[in-house]
């Protein structure tokens, strides 16, 4: 027979479950609202890129919900016919992809060397790498510009890539070295006993285990290089600049070319977003692994 105490406990348990469910629902609603609020500028830019210059000058982008016929793809069609913008997108790709791949590859090799290989002065070299993390980019602009001018790579794609690689490697080495150092030593020793050399050990054991950290590094480097304007403004070819510089130059004529600025800005934003969402699982795995370790 159910006692009064058991009935009270059951009621308390039921109340606790209801409170927990309501609290979880409220949290989800709050997070959804925050996410929607965060997406408002992106949605506004997308809708604005689908409206004509006349419509944008007469009313705000939210007016399209009352007149959806204002939306058109003509802006994107005209944008693809604009050689300045299309060449700048290609220039951004030619800068970002090599700069990202070189940082990931060289940073992975150096991170493995600092973590698991013995060589003279290893700790001192690593301290030097960590010290480079605090060097601001602005300090190197003038001397590197003079150096690139003397060797003939100033205002070239090669110069921009080298600058990004040089300033991206310290963080890459620091991040990957710390991640690789957490790999169990027994696993590496077992692979060496099976006859694996350093290169095979790096490719077959370390790289698969470090994939989340490497993917996170690749995303950070891609976003940093793609969205950069300072370095591109100084070191890139002024006749064929990246998309960030090209859009900045178009701002000077704002009002006459807003139909180009809006879709160009949206394309410039959507490409790194696509890269992030394509590797979001690896990115989250890398962040969680770093948090646990």
C-alpha positions in Angstrom: 0.0 0.0 0.0 1.4 3.4 -1.0 2.2 5.5 2.0 1.7 9.3 2.3 5.5 9.8 2.2 5.8 8.0 -1.1 3.0 10.0 -2.6 4.7 13.3 -1.6 8.0 12.1 -3.0 6.3 11.2 -6.3 4.7 14.6 -6.5 8.0 16.3 -5.8 9.7 14.1 -8.4 7.0 15.0 -11.0 7.3 18.7 -10.1 11.0 18.5 -10.5 10.7 16.8 -13.9 8.2 19.5 -15.1 10.5 22.3 -13.8 13.5 20.7 -15.6 11.5 20.4 -18.8 10.3 23.9 -18.7 13.8 25.2 -17.9 15.2 23.3 -20.8 12.5 24.6 -23.2 13.1 28.2 -22.0 16.8 27.8 -22.6 16.3 26.4 -26.1 13.9 29.3 -26.9 16.4 31.8 -25.6 19.3 30.3 -27.7 17.1 30.2 -30.8 16.2 33.9 -30.3 19.9 34.8 -29.8 20.8 32.9 -32.9 18.1 34.7 -35.0 19.2 38.0 -33.6 22.8 37.2 -34.5 21.7 36.3 -38.1 19.8 39.6 -38.7 22.7 41.4 -40.3 23.4 38.4 -42.6 19.8 38.1 -43.5 19.6 41.8 -44.2 22.7 41.7 -46.4 21.3 38.7 -48.4 17.9 40.4 -48.9 19.6 43.7 -49.8 21.8 41.9 -52.4 18.5 40.7 -54.1 17.0 44.2 -54.4 17.6 46.8 -57.0 19.4 50.1 -56.3 16.2 52.1 -56.6 14.4 49.9 -54.1 17.3 50.0 -51.6 17.4 53.8 -51.8 13.7 54.1 -51.2 13.2 51.8 -48.3 14.9 49.3 -45.9 15.5 45.7 -46.7 12.7 44.5 -44.3 10.1 46.1 -46.7 10.7 43.1 -49.0 8.5 40.9 -46.7 5.5 43.1 -47.9 6.6 43.2 -51.5 8.6 40.0 -52.3 8.5 40.9 -56.0 11.3 43.3 -55.4 13.7 40.4 -55.1 15.8 39.6 -58.2 19.0 37.9 -59.2 20.0 40.6 -61.6 22.6 41.9 -59.1 24.4 38.6 -59.0 24.2 38.4 -62.8 25.8 41.8 -63.1 28.4 41.0 -60.5 29.6 37.9 -62.4 30.0 40.1 -65.4 32.2 42.6 -63.4 35.8 41.5 -64.1 37.1 43.5 -61.1 35.0 41.5 -58.6 35.5 38.1 -60.3 39.2 38.6 -60.6 39.4 39.7 -56.9 37.6 36.6 -55.8 40.0 34.4 -57.8 42.9 36.4 -56.3 41.6 35.8 -52.7 41.4 32.0 -53.5 45.0 32.1 -54.9 46.2 33.7 -51.7 44.1 31.9 -49.1 44.4 28.3 -50.2 48.2 28.2 -50.4 48.6 30.2 -47.2 46.3 27.8 -45.4 47.8 24.6 -46.7 51.4 25.7 -46.1 50.6 26.7 -42.5 48.8 23.4 -41.8 51.5 21.2 -43.4 54.6 23.1 -42.0 52.9 23.6 -38.6 52.0 19.9 -38.4 55.6 18.8 -39.2 57.1 21.3 -36.8 54.6 20.5 -34.1 55.4 16.8 -34.3 59.1 17.5 -34.2 58.8 19.7 -31.1 56.6 17.1 -29.4 58.3 13.8 -30.1 61.7 14.3 -31.7 64.9 15.1 -29.8 67.3 17.6 -31.4 69.8 20.2 -29.9 68.1 23.2 -28.4 64.6 21.9 -28.9 63.2 23.7 -25.8 64.9 26.9 -26.6 63.6 26.9 -30.2 60.1 26.3 -28.9 60.4 29.2 -26.5 61.4 31.3 -29.5 58.3 30.2 -31.4 56.1 31.1 -28.4 57.9 34.5 -28.2 56.9 35.2 -31.8 53.2 34.9 -30.8 53.4 38.3 -29.1 54.9 40.1 -32.1 52.2 42.3 -33.7 51.8 42.3 -37.4 52.0 46.1 -37.6 55.6 46.0 -36.4 56.7 44.0 -39.4 54.9 45.9 -42.2 57.7 48.4 -43.0 60.8 46.2 -42.8 59.1 43.3 -44.6 57.9 45.8 -47.3 61.5 46.9 -47.8 62.7 43.3 -47.9 60.1 42.2 -50.4 60.9 45.2 -52.6 64.5 44.3 -52.7 63.9 40.7 -53.7 61.2 41.6 -56.2 58.0 40.0 -54.6 56.4 43.2 -53.3 52.8 43.6 -54.6 52.7 39.9 -55.7 50.6 37.0 -54.6 53.8 35.2 -53.4 54.6 38.0 -51.1 51.1 38.0 -49.5 51.2 34.3 -49.0 54.7 34.3 -47.5 53.6 37.0 -45.0 50.6 35.1 -43.9 52.6 31.9 -43.6 55.3 33.6 -41.5 52.8 35.1 -39.1 50.5 32.0 -39.0 53.2 29.4 -38.3 54.0 30.4 -34.6 50.4 29.8 -33.5 50.1 26.7 -35.6 53.3 25.2 -34.1 52.2 26.1 -30.6 48.7 24.6 -31.0 49.7 21.4 -32.7 52.7 20.7 -30.6 50.6 20.9 -27.4 48.0 18.6 -29.1 50.5 16.1 -30.4 52.2 15.9 -27.0 49.0 14.5 -25.5 49.2 11.4 -27.7 50.1 8.3 -25.5 53.8 7.5 -25.8 53.1 3.8 -25.7 51.2 4.1 -29.0 54.1 5.7 -30.7 56.6 3.2 -29.2 54.4 0.3 -30.4 54.4 1.7 -33.9 58.2 2.1 -33.8 58.6 -1.5 -32.7 56.6 -2.5 -35.7 59.2 -0.8 -37.9 57.6 2.5 -38.6 59.9 5.4 -39.3 59.4 8.9 -38.3 57.6 9.9 -41.6 55.4 6.8 -41.6 54.7 7.4 -37.9 53.7 10.9 -38.6 51.4 10.1 -41.5 49.8 6.9 -40.2 49.5 7.6 -36.4 49.9 11.3 -35.5 48.0 12.8 -38.4 44.8 10.7 -38.0 44.8 11.3 -34.2 45.5 15.0 -34.7 42.9 15.5 -37.4 40.5 17.5 -35.2 43.2 20.0 -34.1 44.5 20.2 -37.7 41.0 20.9 -39.0 40.5 23.6 -36.4 43.8 25.2 -37.3 42.9 25.1 -41.0 39.5 26.8 -40.3 41.1 29.6 -38.2 43.9 30.2 -40.8 41.4 30.2 -43.7 39.1 32.7 -42.0 42.0 35.0 -41.0 43.6 35.1 -44.4 40.3 35.4 -46.4 39.0 38.3 -44.2 42.3 40.1 -44.0 42.5 43.6 -45.6 45.5 45.2 -44.0 48.1 42.9 -45.3 46.4 42.6 -48.7 46.1 46.4 -48.9 49.9 46.8 -48.5 51.4 43.7 -50.1 48.9 42.5 -52.8 48.9 43.6 -56.4 47.0 46.9 -56.7 45.9 45.9 -60.2 44.4 42.6 -59.0 43.6 42.9 -55.3 41.7 40.3 -53.1 38.0 40.7 -52.6 38.3 42.6 -49.3 40.4 45.3 -51.0 38.3 45.4 -54.1 35.1 45.9 -52.0 36.9 48.6 -50.0 37.8 50.4 -53.2 34.2 50.2 -54.4 33.0 51.9 -51.2 34.5 55.2 -52.5 31.8 55.2 -55.1 29.0 54.2 -52.7 25.6 55.1 -54.1 26.4 54.4 -57.7 27.4 50.8 -57.3 25.5 49.6 -54.2 24.0 46.9 -56.5 27.6 45.5 -56.7 28.6 46.0 -53.1 25.8 44.1 -51.5 26.1 40.8 -53.5 29.9 41.1 -53.5 30.0 41.4 -49.7 27.6 38.5 -49.3 29.7 36.3 -51.5 32.8 37.3 -49.6 31.1 36.3 -46.3 29.4 33.2 -47.5 32.6 31.4 -48.7 34.3 31.3 -45.3 30.9 30.3 -43.7 30.7 27.4 -46.2 34.2 26.3 -45.2 33.4 26.5 -41.5 30.2 24.5 -41.9 31.9 21.9 -44.1 34.4 21.2 -41.3 32.3 22.0 -38.2 32.4 18.4 -36.9 36.2 18.4 -36.9 36.3 21.9 -35.4 34.0 20.9 -32.5 35.9 17.7 -31.9 39.2 19.7 -31.8 37.7 22.2 -29.3 36.3 19.5 -27.1 39.5 17.5 -27.2 41.5 20.6 -26.2 39.0 21.3 -23.4 39.2 17.7 -22.0 43.0 17.6 -22.2 
